[in-house]
Amino acid sequence: MNSGQRFMFFSVLLLFAFFICFVKRPDEGEFGYFVLALQWPGTICQGTRHCCPSNGCCKKYLAPTEFTIHGLWPNYNDGSWPACCSKSEFDIKKIASLMGMLEKYWPSLSCSSSSLCSHGKGSFWAHEVANEFQILVCFFFTINEIFMPDDEKHGTCSYPVFRDEYSYFSTVLDLYFKYNITKVLVDAGFLPTNNNKYPLEGIIATIEEAFGASPLLVCKHGAVEELRLCLYKNFTLLHLSCFVQPRDCLIDSNAPNGTLHSGSSHCPRYIRIPEYTPLNDNADAVEFCPHYPSRHILAAATYTLQEGVQSNRSGSISLFSVGIDIGLKLLYHVETAGVFDIKWNPDGANMHPLLAQADADGYLRLHGLRCCPEVSKGKGVLKEVSGEKISSAMCLCLDWNPSSTSVSVGLSDGSISVVTVREAELQPTQAWKAHEFELWAASFDTHQPQLLYTGSDDCRLSCWDLRESTPNPVFQNSKTHKMGVCCITKSPTNSNVLLTGSYDEFLRVWDVRSVSKPVNESSICLGGGVWRIKHHPELSGLVLAACMHNGFAVARAEGDRVEVVETYNKNESLAYGADWQRGFCMMKNGTQRASLVATCSFYDRLLRVWLPESQMFSLVQILYETCLCIWLLLYYEPAVEYLATTRTLPRLIEVVKGSTKEKVVRVIVLTFRNLLPKGTFGAQMVDLELPIIVQSLKAQAWSDEDLLDALKQLEEGLKDNIKKLSSFDKYKQEVLLGHLDWSPVHKDPVFWRENIISFEENDFQILRVLITILDTSHDSRALAVACYDLSQFVQYYPAGRGIVNDLKAKERVMKLMSHENAEVTKNALLCIQRLFLGAKYASFLQV
């Protein structure tokens, strides 16, 4: 082939490649729209049958519990899409700063094959680029060449929005945060659950109301697998950048009756949003740490029997941080032998937190909790400090004595061992055959620790005196329980009361004043074998029971009466583990407090945290007395100066908004009135929208004349403050005090346009304080607001990007992109995008 033929051949080949990539297909018409595809891990991960390093479902509890990104795809109107437009090499280094967010919000939930567009090679992210980013580059380049005038081809929707890997992934993350489907559904009451079904039309209507467009749902076995938002392709140009708007997704009118067409699958009229199971093995025990300040730490244990020629009993222990707002957050996980029981050593003993483990290998193990500053900040790690082989039989249960100096261990051969604990070292001291069959329950008497109670599959309840070298039974009862005894616990407040649970489904209350002849005073059938009983740590007589086939129950045992006051049946398998959290959590309305409950069930491997209504009680008097103390402190000037450095004011405002008790409202309003003329409190009250709250309070029918007078005086004082302070003055005070919150000025474009020059004061003092907040604040909201304000400065100040870079803010903001709080990461990402793109091209980025 001569040079002319070669030139002609390559010209034709190039022209053919151009048509493949850029020319629309006549049978499909013009490119239609974008699809932002979000996947629901709760459905996808339940179908996992094979694990690999890239599968997020297999990363021990790290799979997310919210919609995650599947991709952003260009689509033709017939539902098909272009593929493999570009052969450019993927450079993962360009998205290194985004990897923390991508792994969290855009994980791979399968062991899929490598991208065909990369010759069968490449990482998950290379696959995403090959199938999505390269398609978009192809599409945008086509739009520029065909539809844009020559003088508008540069700096439009194809550039710089998707000019490289970083631009593509960061923009998709921005869209994901902007259209927060999980928050919209949760706020509307569509919570993840394995028990309830929700109307499909209700979910679609909720999303349509939030974003102005109907989504497309893909279901699998009646559960949401994927949710797709469709976005217009004809971008609105604002300052030569792209602003994407949602549009209705296509609904197939030919779908079978009773379903809406959803991709390759169909959704029934009522669908499930399954809750992701955070435990990978059969769950059998949960225990809250009783030690302050680690009471938010929850330990969960599992046991799984792998049957076969050589059976294997495997298990694990995991630590979670638990809170009423955050739910469950994994801190630590370790694989072990199959675990039958775990217990923390009692609070009050002069020891660090120790978690004892009874396992299928016949070992008693002690794990130390690394304490305490790390744990109090939400971190925690266990370290095995001691282990002792107790027997060739399996260790089934354990209990600590009140002083944490001994641990009793029940064995599968009916034996019981008592092990001494000295400086975390274990030394077996006593062992004897206590029962004929498996010994499932062993419990020290909290009031007389020389006594040890045991229960077994032989239906016998026994009590032993440990002061004898070979303990003899103080009593044995084999007539009351009709089936095996599963659990025993002594009342922590009444030395005469003992509770037992049995396979026969009865919770029994015993009077043990006559130690040799205990009396079964009362009993109640709980509808399932009573596997575990836990006393409420604060409320006498309230107990939590795990009832095997019948879920969980909260019962009240008072005198000779015992009654069920609440049940919890959201687990679908054997209810085994249950515990109360020590201490109380303040409710969001500030008027009640309660202890959280953690429960787990076996075969469905579910771990749940919930709030029993039966143990809530009013905090009105304590709340009133606390507010009264604050009011009294206002007469002491150093106390006022200290209050100015705290978040007392916003917390008082939250309380007064939710309280209906007149005496509480009165003392808070009087506090506001007295604080108004002091320091910057008046400006803060205006920023926190107290004038609106005062108007609402005045409209209510109060009978207290002092309260009515105080409201009138407070209203007049707030009006005077509003007149005196400009919006920038209020903003400046908020920043200098470090009490950043989402007050209206932060997102008000008029404020930024009119006051941006004021940021030059004192050599950009406000800007420097915002950057200092990034380094020093532990308040997630303050960090999020600071990142957002820096992005606004870049947006509105002519040389904002250069000034922020000169002050070394970019490095600080980038560190926050991997912050555990989603609000912080979202605003850090926005700030970095604007720093990279500049004001000219970044105005389309919204929060």
Buried (B, 14 or more C-beta within 10 A) or exposed (E): EEEEEEEEEEEEEEEEEEEEBBEBBEEBEEBBBBBBBBBBBBBBBBEBEEEEEBBBBBBBBBBBBBBBBBBBBBBBEEEEBBBBBBEEEBEEEBBEBBBEBBBBBBBBBBBEEBBEBBEEEBBBBBBBBBBBBBBBBBBBBBBBEEEBEEEEBEBBBBBBBBBBBBBBBBBBBBBBBBBBBBBBBBEBEBEBBBEEBBEBEBBBEBBBEBBEBBBBBBBBEBBBBBBBBBBBBEBEBEEBBBBBEBBEBBEBEEEEEEBBBBBEBBBBEEBBBBBBBBBBBBBBBBBBBBBEBBBBBBBBBBBBEEEEEEEEBBBBBBBBBBBBEBEBBBBBBBEBBBBBBBBBBBBEBEBBBBBBBBBBBBBBBBBBBBBBEBBBEBBBBBEBBBBBEBBEBBBBBBBBBBBBBBBBBBBBBBBBBBBBBEEBEBEBEBBEEBBEBBBBBBBBBBBBBBBBBBBBBBBBBBBBBBEEEEBEEBBBBEEBBEEBBBBBBBBBEBBBBBBBBBBBBBBBBBBBEEEEEBEBBBBBEBBBBBBBBBBBBBBBBBBBBBBBEBBBBBBBBBEEEBEBEBBBEBBEBBBBBBBBBBBBBEBEEBBBBBBBBBBBBBEBBBBBBEBBEBBBEEBBEEBBEBBBEBBEBBEEEEEBEEBBEEEBBBEBBBBBBEBEEEBBBBBBBBBBBBBBEBBBBBBBBBBBEBBEBBEEBBEEEBEEEEBBEBBEBBBEBBEEBBEEBEBBBBBBBBBEBBBBBEBEBBBBEEBBEBBBEEBEEEEBBBBEBBBBBBEEBEBBBBBBBBBBBBBBBBBBBEEBBEBBEEBEBBEBBBEBBBBEBBBBBBBBBBBBBBBBBBBEBBBBBEB
